[in-house]
């Protein structure tokens, strides 16, 4: 348990003022997607840790279906539409982002309609990176067949230890190989200077997002993992744009002021927890409330940190994109992941680690090969495993999770 005490504890949780700007920032993004076809702009679908910078440099509007998957989970629409994808031959055991998204498409129903869109934007080209999992390729190929449009991508090696030159060269060359097809769809040649500018903007966004998350190293923390799942929106869908930079500059300034004033996200913060794995999107509000009532701050996570790309370098766009996207936690080796979690536990003064064993996302479930036990032995930090899913709430027992969290926190208190 941390020994520092807040210098000026808040009587109750205060929402961040900057969040009020989120609706405008994200709303503008979605309306640009909606209006793109009538304005003559092409739309590229991109996996969330794919080569978005390259697509923006070629003038595409960029759409991220994993963001849509998270919206389906958070709105609790996912459980209703997943069976439609299952009925079309997609297994209930595969990524529930995939089955949620395709199910929503089949039903022609989506949370995007509440944001003023007519539906999911049709892709002119689909671009994937398998650094997250193989499912993204199969996901995108479904739409490529539906719409008869190109589906191209990058096949990133997995279980990476050291990011040596041959690996980076391979991924960089694969990224460059996308250019001719993208130029043909875009109807224009890639401007190397424009690519450098976009990579520079993306790096600025990444540095600011990193700064936002690192304010949580303060005691009390001004931001939690649950806040981060909301605040990460621009880092995911708007990296490479000035609007993302403007948003995070304002958010970081507000958080730094809260640190200076000793205002915590969790009044009376007693314990600090690390969340490892995917969010349970449909239960974020309930989980946030439970931890708040337990005077516990979930201060950091692997998930929100997945959009920190500090290897991006505008002077070497293709190789730096390759390095940044290969450095993703999900495609690193067990040893590299373990070392990373050790560093995070020390940096954020962690009292306990919660691992989400996500049924349909084995790639983002890091409790299955004895890592929790190894870290327990090294760090003396206890852990809890919660069984559930990112989107399919049929796989999550809320009562069991609440009981286990309560018992875990009681154990920490003793």
C-alpha positions as CSV (number, residue, x, y, z in Angstrom):
1,X,0.0,0.0,0.0
2,X,1.3,3.5,-0.9
3,X,2.3,5.6,2.1
4,X,1.8,9.0,0.5
5,X,-1.4,10.9,1.4
6,X,-3.2,13.4,-0.8
7,X,-2.3,17.0,0.0
8,X,-5.8,18.1,-0.9
9,X,-8.2,15.2,-1.2
10,X,-11.4,15.9,-3.1
11,X,-14.6,15.3,-1.3
12,X,-16.1,13.6,-4.3
13,X,-14.9,12.5,-7.7
14,X,-14.8,15.5,-10.1
15,X,-15.1,14.9,-13.9
16,X,-12.4,16.2,-16.1
17,X,-13.3,19.4,-17.8
18,X,-11.5,18.5,-21.0
19,X,-13.7,15.5,-21.5
20,X,-16.5,17.9,-22.6
21,X,-14.5,18.6,-25.7
22,X,-14.4,14.9,-26.6
23,X,-17.9,14.8,-28.1
24,X,-16.9,17.6,-30.6
25,X,-13.5,16.1,-31.5
26,X,-14.9,12.6,-32.1
27,X,-18.1,13.9,-33.6
28,X,-16.2,15.8,-36.2
29,X,-14.2,12.7,-37.0
30,X,-17.3,10.6,-37.5
31,X,-19.0,13.2,-39.7
32,X,-15.9,13.4,-41.9
33,X,-16.3,9.7,-42.5
34,X,-20.0,10.1,-43.2
35,X,-19.5,13.0,-45.6
36,X,-16.4,11.6,-47.3
37,X,-18.0,9.9,-50.3
38,X,-20.0,13.0,-51.3
39,X,-16.9,15.1,-51.0
40,X,-14.9,12.8,-53.2
41,X,-12.7,11.3,-50.4
42,X,-11.9,7.6,-50.3
43,X,-12.3,5.6,-47.1
44,X,-9.7,3.1,-45.9
45,X,-10.4,0.7,-43.1
46,X,-7.4,0.2,-40.9
47,X,-6.7,-2.1,-37.9
48,X,-6.1,0.0,-34.8
49,X,-2.3,-0.6,-34.8
50,X,-2.0,-0.5,-38.5
51,X,-0.3,2.0,-40.9
52,X,-2.7,4.8,-40.4
53,X,0.0,7.4,-41.1
54,X,0.5,6.0,-44.6
55,X,-3.3,6.1,-45.3
56,X,-3.6,9.7,-44.1
57,X,-0.7,10.8,-46.2
58,X,-2.5,9.4,-49.3
59,X,-5.6,11.4,-48.4
60,X,-7.9,8.7,-47.2
61,X,-10.4,9.1,-44.5
62,X,-9.4,6.3,-42.0
63,X,-11.9,4.2,-40.2
64,X,-11.0,1.8,-37.4
65,X,-13.5,-1.1,-36.9
66,X,-12.0,-2.1,-33.6
67,X,-13.2,1.3,-32.3
68,X,-16.6,0.3,-33.6
69,X,-16.3,-3.1,-31.8
70,X,-15.5,-1.3,-28.5
71,X,-18.6,1.0,-29.1
72,X,-20.7,-2.1,-29.6
73,X,-19.4,-3.6,-26.4
74,X,-19.8,-0.4,-24.3
75,X,-23.4,0.1,-25.6
76,X,-24.1,-3.6,-24.8
77,X,-25.4,-4.1,-28.3
78,X,-22.7,-6.8,-28.9
79,X,-24.4,-9.7,-27.2
80,X,-27.5,-9.2,-29.3
81,X,-25.7,-9.1,-32.7
82,X,-22.9,-11.7,-32.2
83,X,-25.3,-14.6,-32.9
84,X,-26.0,-13.2,-36.3
85,X,-22.3,-13.6,-37.2
86,X,-22.3,-17.0,-35.6
87,X,-25.2,-18.0,-37.8
88,X,-23.1,-17.0,-40.9
89,X,-20.3,-19.4,-39.9
90,X,-18.1,-17.3,-37.6
91,X,-17.2,-19.3,-34.5
92,X,-18.3,-18.1,-31.1
93,X,-14.8,-18.7,-29.9
94,X,-13.1,-16.1,-32.2
95,X,-12.7,-12.4,-31.5
96,X,-15.9,-10.9,-30.3
97,X,-14.9,-7.5,-31.8
98,X,-15.1,-9.4,-35.2
99,X,-18.4,-11.1,-34.5
100,X,-19.9,-8.0,-33.0
101,X,-19.0,-5.9,-35.9
102,X,-20.1,-8.3,-38.6
103,X,-23.3,-9.0,-36.7
104,X,-24.0,-5.3,-36.5
105,X,-23.4,-5.0,-40.3
106,X,-25.7,-7.9,-41.0
107,X,-28.4,-6.3,-38.8
108,X,-27.8,-2.9,-40.2
109,X,-27.7,-1.5,-36.7
110,X,-24.9,0.4,-35.1
111,X,-24.2,3.0,-32.3
112,X,-22.7,5.1,-35.1
113,X,-26.3,6.1,-36.1
114,X,-26.6,7.9,-32.8
115,X,-23.6,10.0,-33.8
116,X,-25.3,11.2,-37.0
117,X,-23.9,8.5,-39.4
118,X,-26.1,6.4,-41.7
119,X,-24.2,3.3,-40.8
120,X,-20.7,1.8,-41.0
121,X,-18.8,3.6,-43.8
122,X,-18.1,1.4,-46.9
123,X,-14.4,0.8,-47.5
124,X,-12.6,1.5,-50.7
125,X,-9.7,-0.5,-49.4
126,X,-9.0,-2.5,-46.2
127,X,-5.6,-2.5,-44.6
128,X,-4.6,-4.8,-41.7
129,X,-1.6,-5.5,-39.6
130,X,-1.5,-8.9,-37.8
131,X,0.6,-7.6,-35.0
132,X,-2.5,-7.9,-32.8
133,X,-3.9,-11.3,-34.0
134,X,-4.7,-13.2,-37.2
135,X,-8.4,-12.5,-36.8
136,X,-8.1,-9.0,-38.2
137,X,-7.2,-10.4,-41.6
138,X,-10.2,-12.7,-41.7
139,X,-12.4,-9.9,-40.4
140,X,-11.3,-7.6,-43.2
141,X,-11.5,-10.2,-45.9
142,X,-15.2,-10.7,-45.1
143,X,-15.8,-7.1,-46.1
144,X,-13.5,-7.3,-49.1
145,X,-15.7,-10.1,-50.4
146,X,-18.9,-8.2,-49.6
147,X,-17.8,-5.1,-51.4
148,X,-15.4,-6.4,-53.9
149,X,-12.6,-4.1,-52.8
150,X,-8.9,-4.7,-52.1
151,X,-7.7,-6.2,-48.8
152,X,-4.0,-5.8,-48.2
153,X,-1.8,-5.9,-45.1
154,X,1.3,-6.6,-43.1
155,X,2.1,-9.9,-41.5
156,X,4.1,-9.1,-38.4
157,X,6.0,-11.8,-36.6
158,X,4.8,-12.7,-33.1
159,X,6.5,-13.5,-29.8
160,X,9.3,-11.0,-30.5
161,X,12.2,-10.7,-28.2
162,X,14.8,-8.1,-29.4
163,X,13.5,-6.0,-32.3
164,X,16.6,-6.7,-34.5
165,X,17.2,-5.3,-37.9
166,X,16.0,-8.2,-40.1
167,X,12.6,-8.1,-38.5
168,X,12.2,-4.3,-38.8
169,X,13.4,-4.4,-42.4
170,X,10.9,-7.1,-43.2
171,X,7.9,-5.2,-41.8
172,X,9.1,-1.9,-43.3
173,X,9.4,-3.6,-46.7
174,X,5.9,-5.1,-46.3
175,X,4.6,-1.6,-45.5
176,X,6.2,0.0,-48.5
177,X,4.8,-2.8,-50.7
178,X,1.3,-1.5,-49.9
179,X,1.9,1.8,-51.6
180,X,1.2,0.9,-55.3
181,X,-2.2,-0.6,-54.4
182,X,-3.1,2.3,-52.2
183,X,-2.0,4.9,-54.8
184,X,-4.2,3.2,-57.3
185,X,-7.2,3.3,-55.0
186,X,-6.5,6.9,-53.9
187,X,-5.9,8.1,-57.4
188,X,-2.7,9.9,-56.4
189,X,1.0,9.3,-55.7
190,X,2.4,9.2,-52.3
191,X,4.1,12.5,-51.3
192,X,7.1,11.6,-49.1
193,X,7.1,15.0,-47.5
194,X,3.4,14.6,-46.6
195,X,4.1,11.2,-45.0
196,X,6.9,12.8,-42.9
197,X,4.4,15.5,-41.7
198,X,1.8,12.9,-40.8
199,X,4.3,10.7,-38.9
200,X,5.5,13.9,-37.1
201,X,1.9,14.7,-36.0
202,X,1.4,11.1,-35.0
203,X,4.5,11.1,-32.9
204,X,3.4,14.3,-31.2
205,X,0.0,12.7,-30.4
206,X,1.8,9.6,-29.0
207,X,4.1,11.7,-26.8
208,X,1.2,13.6,-25.4
209,X,-0.9,10.5,-24.8
210,X,2.1,9.0,-23.0
211,X,2.3,12.1,-20.8
212,X,-1.4,11.8,-20.0
213,X,-1.1,8.2,-18.9
214,X,2.1,8.9,-16.9
215,X,0.4,11.5,-14.7
216,X,-1.1,8.4,-13.0
217,X,2.3,7.7,-11.4
218,X,1.4,10.6,-9.0
219,X,-0.2,9.8,-5.7
220,X,-3.1,10.3,-5.7
221,X,-3.5,9.5,-9.4
222,X,-5.5,12.1,-11.3
223,X,-6.7,9.5,-13.9
224,X,-7.7,5.8,-13.8
225,X,-7.7,3.0,-16.4
226,X,-11.4,3.5,-16.7
227,X,-10.9,7.2,-17.6
228,X,-8.2,6.1,-20.0
229,X,-10.6,3.9,-22.0
230,X,-12.6,7.0,-22.8
231,X,-9.7,9.4,-23.2
232,X,-7.8,7.1,-25.6
233,X,-10.3,7.8,-28.5
234,X,-8.3,10.4,-30.3
235,X,-5.1,8.5,-29.9
236,X,-6.7,5.5,-31.7
237,X,-8.7,7.2,-34.5
238,X,-7.1,10.6,-34.9
239,X,-3.3,10.0,-34.6
240,X,-1.6,11.9,-37.4
241,X,-4.0,14.9,-37.0
242,X,-3.7,18.3,-35.3
243,X,-7.1,17.8,-33.6
244,X,-5.7,14.9,-31.5
245,X,-2.7,17.0,-30.5
246,X,-4.8,19.9,-29.5
247,X,-7.1,17.7,-27.4
248,X,-4.2,16.0,-25.5
249,X,-2.4,19.3,-24.9
250,X,-5.5,20.5,-23.0
251,X,-6.1,17.2,-21.2
252,X,-2.4,16.9,-20.1
253,X,-2.4,20.5,-18.8
254,X,-5.6,19.8,-16.7
255,X,-4.1,16.5,-15.3
256,X,-0.8,18.2,-14.4
257,X,-2.8,20.9,-12.6
258,X,-4.7,18.2,-10.7
259,X,-1.4,16.6,-9.7
260,X,-0.1,19.9,-8.5
261,X,-3.3,20.4,-6.5
262,X,-3.3,16.9,-5.1
263,X,-6.8,16.1,-6.6
264,X,-7.2,12.4,-7.1
265,X,-9.5,10.5,-9.4
266,X,-10.4,8.3,-6.5
267,X,-11.0,10.3,-3.3
268,X,-9.3,8.7,-0.3
269,X,-7.1,6.5,-2.6
270,X,-5.8,3.6,-0.5
271,X,-4.7,1.0,-3.1
272,X,-3.2,1.1,-6.6
273,X,-4.1,-1.7,-9.1
274,X,-2.7,-2.6,-12.6
275,X,-5.2,-3.9,-15.1
276,X,-3.7,-6.4,-17.5
277,X,-5.7,-7.4,-20.6
278,X,-8.7,-6.2,-22.5
279,X,-11.5,-4.1,-20.9
280,X,-14.8,-5.7,-20.2
281,X,-16.5,-3.0,-22.3
282,X,-20.1,-3.5,-21.2
283,X,-19.2,-3.4,-17.5
284,X,-16.7,-0.6,-17.3
285,X,-19.1,1.7,-15.4
286,X,-19.9,-1.0,-12.9
287,X,-16.3,-1.9,-12.4
288,X,-15.2,1.7,-12.0
289,X,-17.9,2.2,-9.4
290,X,-16.9,-0.8,-7.4
291,X,-13.2,0.2,-7.3
292,X,-14.2,3.8,-6.4
293,X,-16.2,2.5,-3.5
294,X,-13.3,0.4,-2.4
295,X,-11.0,3.5,-2.4
296,X,-8.9,1.7,-5.1
297,X,-7.4,3.4,-8.1
298,X,-6.8,1.2,-11.2
299,X,-3.9,3.4,-12.2
300,X,-2.4,1.8,-15.2
301,X,-3.0,-0.8,-17.9
302,X,-1.3,-2.6,-20.8
303,X,-4.3,-1.8,-23.0
304,X,-4.3,2.0,-22.8
305,X,-0.5,2.0,-23.3
306,X,-0.9,0.2,-26.6
307,X,-1.2,3.5,-28.4
308,X,2.2,4.9,-27.3
309,X,4.4,4.8,-30.4
310,X,7.6,6.6,-29.3
311,X,9.6,4.9,-32.0
312,X,8.0,7.0,-34.7
313,X,10.5,9.2,-36.6
314,X,9.5,11.5,-39.4
315,X,13.0,11.3,-40.9
316,X,12.6,7.5,-41.4
317,X,8.9,6.9,-41.8
318,X,8.7,3.3,-43.0
319,X,11.2,1.8,-40.6
320,X,10.1,3.8,-37.6
321,X,6.5,2.7,-38.3
322,X,7.7,-0.9,-38.5
323,X,9.6,-0.5,-35.2
324,X,6.7,1.3,-33.4
325,X,4.1,-1.3,-34.5
326,X,6.4,-4.3,-33.7
327,X,7.0,-2.9,-30.2
328,X,3.4,-3.5,-29.4
329,X,3.1,-5.5,-26.1
330,X,0.8,-8.1,-27.7
331,X,3.3,-9.3,-30.2
332,X,6.3,-9.5,-27.8
333,X,7.8,-12.6,-26.2
334,X,6.9,-13.7,-22.6
335,X,10.2,-12.5,-21.4
336,X,9.8,-9.0,-22.9
337,X,6.2,-8.8,-21.5
338,X,7.3,-9.8,-18.1
339,X,10.1,-7.2,-18.0
340,X,7.6,-4.6,-19.1
341,X,5.1,-5.4,-16.4
342,X,7.9,-5.3,-13.8
343,X,8.8,-1.8,-14.9
344,X,5.1,-0.7,-14.8
345,X,4.6,-2.1,-11.3
346,X,7.6,-0.1,-10.0
347,X,6.7,3.1,-11.9
348,X,3.1,3.2,-10.7
349,X,3.6,1.8,-7.2
350,X,1.3,-1.1,-7.8
351,X,-0.3,-3.0,-4.9
352,X,-1.9,-5.7,-7.0
353,X,-2.4,-6.9,-10.5
354,X,-5.8,-7.9,-12.1
355,X,-5.5,-10.1,-15.2
356,X,-8.5,-10.3,-17.4
357,X,-8.7,-13.8,-19.0
358,X,-10.6,-12.8,-22.1
359,X,-12.4,-15.8,-23.6
360,X,-12.4,-14.7,-27.2
361,X,-9.1,-12.8,-27.1
362,X,-6.3,-15.2,-26.2
363,X,-3.7,-12.9,-27.7
364,X,-4.5,-10.3,-25.1
365,X,-4.8,-12.7,-22.2
366,X,-1.5,-12.9,-20.5
367,X,-2.3,-15.1,-17.5
368,X,-2.3,-18.4,-19.3
369,X,1.4,-19.3,-19.3
370,X,2.3,-18.8,-15.6
371,X,3.2,-15.1,-15.9
372,X,1.1,-14.1,-12.8
373,X,2.9,-16.7,-10.7
374,X,6.3,-15.7,-11.9
375,X,5.7,-12.0,-11.2
376,X,4.3,-12.9,-7.8
377,X,7.5,-14.6,-7.0
378,X,9.7,-11.8,-8.3
379,X,7.8,-8.8,-7.0
380,X,5.7,-10.0,-4.1
381,X,2.7,-8.4,-5.6
382,X,-0.5,-10.4,-5.4
383,X,-2.8,-11.0,-8.4
384,X,-6.4,-11.8,-9.3
385,X,-7.7,-13.4,-12.5
386,X,-11.1,-12.3,-13.8
387,X,-12.7,-14.5,-16.4
388,X,-14.8,-12.8,-19.0
389,X,-14.7,-11.2,-22.4
390,X,-14.3,-7.9,-24.1
391,X,-17.7,-7.8,-25.7
392,X,-19.7,-11.0,-25.2
393,X,-21.3,-10.5,-21.7
394,X,-22.6,-14.1,-21.8
395,X,-19.1,-15.1,-20.9
396,X,-18.8,-12.8,-17.9
397,X,-20.2,-13.5,-14.5
398,X,-20.7,-10.1,-12.8
399,X,-21.6,-11.6,-9.4
400,X,-18.5,-13.8,-9.4
401,X,-16.2,-10.9,-10.6
402,X,-17.6,-8.5,-7.9
403,X,-17.2,-11.1,-5.2
404,X,-13.6,-12.0,-6.2
405,X,-12.6,-8.3,-6.5
406,X,-14.1,-7.6,-3.0
407,X,-12.2,-10.6,-1.5
408,X,-9.0,-9.6,-3.3
409,X,-9.1,-6.0,-1.9
410,X,-9.9,-7.3,1.6
411,X,-6.8,-9.5,1.3
412,X,-4.7,-6.5,0.3
413,X,-6.0,-4.6,3.3
414,X,-4.9,-7.3,5.6
